[in-house]
Amino acid sequence: MSNLEDARKTLRDFLDDMSALKQFADPGNPEAGPFVNAFAIARQHALAAAAVYAAAATESD
Amino acid sequence: MPDVVVLGGGPAGAITALILARAGIEVAVVVGRSESPERCEILAAEGRRSLARLGVWDRRPAGIFRRCETAASAWASSTLQQSTSITNPFGCAWRVCRPAFEQWLLAEAASYGARLVIGSRAHSVVREQSAWRIDLRGDDTVARIRAGLVVDASGRSHGRRHWFGAQRSRADSLCVVLAWFRPRGDSSGLLVEACPDGWLYSVELDEDRSLVGFATDADLLAGLGRGREAVQHALNHAAHTSERLLSLMPRPTTTWSACTSTLDSCAGEGWVAVGDVAIAHDPLAGQGLLFAIESASIGAQAIQRHLLGSVTALPLYDEAVRARAEAYLTDRGRVYARQSRWPDRPFWQRRQPPVRGAPIHVQS
């Protein structure tokens, strides 16, 4: 796979992770549940993956 | 060959199997002969929402969950601090009959097609090319099973070395001696009380019996006479708990390990750890069952995405659990540090934050 395809897949995966973990995120109650930060971790990774994807897309132009 | 084998039939293992089976994934659960002694555990109020999210709360059999509307503690001082569920947006906590809870969840998993392998334990787990070979042993049986992915839900009793190469760190050697007592009055609410050699909790188990647990370090227990004698020793220094007791029942006490431990890695190539094996919580935190439910829920979702080709799902699960472990250890240290009434007693000395420049005490 090319760098662009790799970056696209990683970004897609993190977005799917965010989607799955969203139900555990409860911004109204920061004490809710042991995994309240899991969504935030996935979001951080998705933002970083988006930057990598954008750079790969620029390179491939 | 099942897609996934779950080692352990406690709450975390059963819920993982339930979610995977419901998603159409072939899953087998290896269930030991007896996963849990009779005991009552507290499920934090948020646990109800987690079980409702799984779609099982409304199907719960009668008698497994009993409301725990109040909690009281004499921790930082001898004065009793009361709290009620009325201020909690998630409602009240629940007293859970642990063995019945496990059996119910396993039955739910089986109803969705999970295969239960009952009466066996994993003797060895070995990676062979792209699959795991698991050798099982029961009382009179030997069996072999293969799977592409293994879920370790073997609980806190798992040894220091982990099958998948992860290292376990133990923060203490806490153990709990459980004794049954006849209550003097209403003991339905949870009571936690610190004493010189540890702390006590007490709660009603059913209509006739209540339970008192004495938590102390394993090495200190030997000097306290073990069993009933140790509980009695603790009660002599715990006025509020003693007040609840009419008498200790003649039934034998049970002792179980309640140490805090974490794994340095909770997921890897073809494996995932959920529940107590990933983070074994101090019972003081009241988070063990909630973590079992939520780590199983998030872990099972990660497995589903992994099987669909996600490269991020398992590493992200690992990171989320390790972040959770770090936060938990910080919280635990903070709670123990608040109790400073017996600074010269070993149990509390070991749990105080280190003084700058002082040697660090490391427990083996």
Boltz contact constraints between the chains, C-beta under 6 A:
constraints:
  - contact:
      token1: [A, 13]
      token2: [B, 310]
      max_distance: 6.0
  - contact:
      token1: [A, 13]
      token2: [B, 311]
      max_distance: 6.0
  - contact:
      token1: [A, 13]
      token2: [B, 312]
      max_distance: 6.0
  - contact:
      token1: [A, 14]
      token2: [B, 312]
      max_distance: 6.0
  - contact:
      token1: [A, 17]
      token2: [B, 312]
      max_distance: 6.0
  - contact:
      token1: [A, 17]
      token2: [B, 316]
      max_distance: 6.0
  - contact:
      token1: [A, 20]
      token2: [B, 301]
      max_distance: 6.0
  - contact:
      token1: [A, 32]
      token2: [B, 46]
      max_distance: 6.0
  - contact:
      token1: [A, 33]
      token2: [B, 46]
      max_distance: 6.0
  - contact:
      token1: [A, 33]
      token2: [B, 294]
      max_distance: 6.0
  - contact:
      token1: [A, 34]
      token2: [B, 291]
      max_distance: 6.0
  - contact:
      token1: [A, 34]
      token2: [B, 294]
      max_distance: 6.0
  - contact:
      token1: [A, 34]
      token2: [B, 324]
      max_distance: 6.0
  - contact:
      token1: [A, 35]
      token2: [B, 294]
      max_distance: 6.0
  - contact:
      token1: [A, 35]
      token2: [B, 298]
      max_distance: 6.0
  - contact:
      token1: [A, 37]
      token2: [B, 323]
      max_distance: 6.0
  - contact:
      token1: [A, 38]
      token2: [B, 320]
      max_distance: 6.0
  - contact:
      token1: [A, 41]
      token2: [B, 319]
      max_distance: 6.0
  - contact:
      token1: [A, 41]
      token2: [B, 320]
      max_distance: 6.0
  - contact:
      token1: [A, 42]
      token2: [B, 316]
      max_distance: 6.0
